Amino acid sequence: MNVFRILGDLSHLLAMILLLGKIWRSKCCTGISGKSQILFALVFTTRYLDLFTNFISIYNTVMKVVFLLCAYVTVYMIYGKFQKTFDSENDTFRLEFLLVPVIGLSFLENYSFTPLEILWTFSIYLESVAILPQLFMISKTGEAETITTHYLFFLGLYRALYLANWIRRYQTENFYDQIAVVSGVVQTIFYCDFFYLYVTKVLKGKKLSLPMPI
């Protein structure tokens, strides 16, 4: 396991902790897309079913359990504990527009037509688009809180670091996972505009504002 993989995992974990911390401290989940969090919980659930069948390492198992716990605690906070603060009026992205094509693609493009492999493939494809409800919500409201932008930045950084991880693995192990790499590239592209705004505005102490849809 190379340094890019470890840094990617830590960036991903930090993003989730930042989001949970924001909700817990403020007792509020305004500006956070519950639909994106449901999709991420679904990603981890379908990807980590091998927890019961395949042991890789203590590190791998602990990270999987932590990601699952963080994902479901976040969903609970949004739709349970702090539901009254949830901005459902602006969290309106149609999830079927993502789920239907992702499910279809998972059955068409996979490495093995077995339940676990199809579910793993589904999780990879779904993760590449799971952030879209959050980005749609930000574009709809026209702005995002600073802590939410930090969360998005570290999520995007995680994907970029994982791309570096795949490149490194190809160089050192001659290993290439086409599904994971292509999906990772797609996901990283979604963050490109956000990265630019984050560097030019948020890091300079300005609030992130986006043009509202007409």
C-alpha positions in Angstrom: 0.0 0.0 0.0 1.6 3.3 -1.1 1.5 6.7 0.4 -1.1 8.0 -2.0 -3.6 5.4 -0.9 -3.0 6.2 2.8 -3.3 10.0 2.2 -6.4 9.4 0.1 -8.0 7.4 2.9 -7.1 10.0 5.5 -8.5 12.8 3.3 -11.7 10.9 2.9 -11.9 10.2 6.6 -11.2 13.9 7.4 -14.0 15.0 5.1 -16.5 12.8 6.9 -15.3 13.9 10.3 -15.5 17.6 9.3 -19.1 17.1 8.2 -20.1 15.2 11.3 -18.4 17.8 13.5 -20.2 20.6 11.7 -23.6 19.0 12.2 -22.9 18.1 15.9 -21.5 21.5 16.9 -24.1 23.6 15.2 -27.0 21.2 15.9 -28.0 22.0 12.3 -27.7 20.3 8.9 -28.7 23.3 6.7 -26.8 23.3 3.4 -26.0 19.6 3.5 -27.6 17.3 1.0 -29.2 14.4 2.7 -29.6 12.7 -0.7 -25.9 12.7 -1.3 -25.3 11.2 2.2 -27.8 8.5 1.5 -26.0 7.7 -1.7 -22.6 7.5 0.1 -24.1 5.2 2.7 -25.3 3.0 -0.1 -21.9 3.1 -1.7 -20.2 1.9 1.4 -22.9 -0.7 2.1 -22.6 -2.4 -1.3 -18.8 -2.1 -1.5 -18.0 -3.5 2.0 -20.1 -6.6 2.0 -16.8 -8.5 1.8 -16.2 -7.6 5.4 -18.0 -10.9 6.1 -16.1 -13.0 3.6 -12.6 -11.5 2.9 -10.0 -10.3 5.4 -7.3 -8.2 3.9 -5.7 -6.4 6.9 -6.5 -4.8 10.2 -6.2 -1.4 8.6 -8.5 -2.3 5.8 -11.2 -3.7 8.1 -11.0 -0.8 10.5 -11.3 1.8 7.8 -14.3 0.0 6.3 -16.1 -0.1 9.6 -15.3 3.5 10.4 -16.6 4.7 7.0 -19.8 2.7 7.4 -20.4 4.1 10.9 -19.7 7.7 9.8 -22.0 7.4 6.8 -25.0 6.0 8.7 -24.5 8.4 11.7 -24.5 11.3 9.2 -27.7 10.1 7.6 -29.3 9.6 11.1 -28.4 13.2 12.1 -29.9 14.6 8.9 -33.1 12.6 8.8 -33.5 11.9 12.5 -31.8 13.9 15.3 -31.7 17.3 13.5 -34.4 16.7 10.9 -36.1 20.0 11.7 -33.0 21.9 10.4 -32.8 19.9 7.1 -33.3 22.0 4.0 -35.5 19.6 2.1 -36.8 22.4 -0.2 -33.4 22.8 -1.8 -32.3 19.1 -1.7 -34.4 18.2 -4.7 -32.1 16.3 -7.0 -33.9 13.3 -8.5 -32.0 10.3 -7.4 -33.5 8.0 -9.9 -31.6 9.9 -12.6 -28.4 8.5 -11.0 -29.6 5.1 -9.7 -31.2 3.8 -12.8 -28.3 4.3 -15.2 -25.8 3.2 -12.5 -27.7 0.0 -11.9 -27.9 -0.7 -15.6 -24.2 -0.1 -16.2 -23.3 -2.3 -13.2 -25.0 -5.3 -14.9 -23.5 -4.4 -18.3 -19.9 -3.6 -17.4 -18.4 -5.6 -14.6 -15.5 -8.1 -14.1 -17.7 -11.1 -13.0 -21.4 -11.6 -13.2 -21.8 -12.6 -9.5 -23.8 -10.7 -6.8 -20.9 -9.4 -4.8 -19.0 -8.3 -7.9 -22.0 -6.5 -9.4 -22.7 -4.8 -6.1 -19.0 -3.7 -5.9 -19.2 -2.4 -9.4 -22.4 -0.6 -8.6 -20.6 1.1 -5.6 -17.8 2.3 -7.8 -20.1 3.8 -10.4 -22.4 5.3 -7.8 -19.6 6.9 -5.9 -18.5 8.8 -9.0 -21.9 10.7 -9.1 -23.0 10.6 -5.4 -21.8 14.2 -4.9 -24.0 15.6 -7.6 -27.1 16.2 -5.3 -24.8 18.3 -3.0 -23.3 20.3 -5.9 -26.9 20.8 -7.3 -28.0 22.0 -3.9 -25.2 24.5 -3.7 -25.9 25.8 -7.2 -29.6 26.1 -6.3 -29.0 28.1 -3.1 -26.1 30.1 -4.6 -23.7 29.6 -1.7 -22.1 27.2 0.8 -20.9 27.5 4.3 -17.1 27.4 4.8 -17.1 24.1 6.6 -19.2 22.5 3.8 -16.6 23.7 1.3 -13.8 22.2 3.4 -15.7 18.9 3.4 -16.1 19.0 -0.4 -12.5 19.9 -0.9 -11.2 16.9 1.1 -13.6 14.6 -0.7 -12.2 15.8 -4.1 -8.7 15.6 -2.8 -9.4 12.0 -1.8 -10.3 11.1 -5.3 -7.3 12.9 -6.8 -5.0 11.1 -4.4 -6.6 7.8 -5.4 -5.9 8.5 -9.1 -2.3 9.0 -8.1 -2.5 5.7 -6.2 -3.7 3.9 -9.3 -0.9 5.4 -11.4 1.6 4.4 -8.8 0.2 0.8 -8.7 0.4 0.6 -12.4 4.1 1.7 -12.4 5.1 -0.6 -9.5 2.7 -3.6 -9.8 1.6 -3.4 -13.4 -2.0 -3.3 -11.9 -4.8 -1.5 -13.7 -8.4 -1.5 -12.7 -10.3 0.1 -15.6 -13.6 0.5 -13.8 -12.1 2.2 -10.7 -9.8 4.5 -12.7 -12.4 5.7 -15.2 -15.0 6.2 -12.5 -12.4 8.1 -10.4 -11.6 10.4 -13.3 -15.2 11.1 -13.8 -15.7 11.9 -10.2 -12.6 14.2 -10.1 -13.8 16.1 -13.1 -17.0 17.0 -11.2 -14.8 18.7 -8.6 -12.6 20.7 -11.0 -14.7 23.9 -10.9 -15.1 23.6 -7.2 -11.3 23.3 -6.7 -10.8 26.5 -8.6 -13.4 28.4 -6.5 -12.0 26.9 -3.3 -8.5 28.1 -4.0 -9.5 31.5 -5.3 -12.2 32.3 -2.7 -12.4 30.1 0.3 -8.7 30.0 1.1 -8.7 33.8 0.9 -11.4 34.0 3.5 -14.3 34.7 1.1 -17.6 32.9 1.1 -18.2 30.5 -1.7 -20.9 31.8 -4.0 -22.2 30.2 -7.2 -24.4 31.6 -9.9 -28.0 30.5 -9.1 -29.8 28.7 -11.9 -32.3 30.7 -13.9 
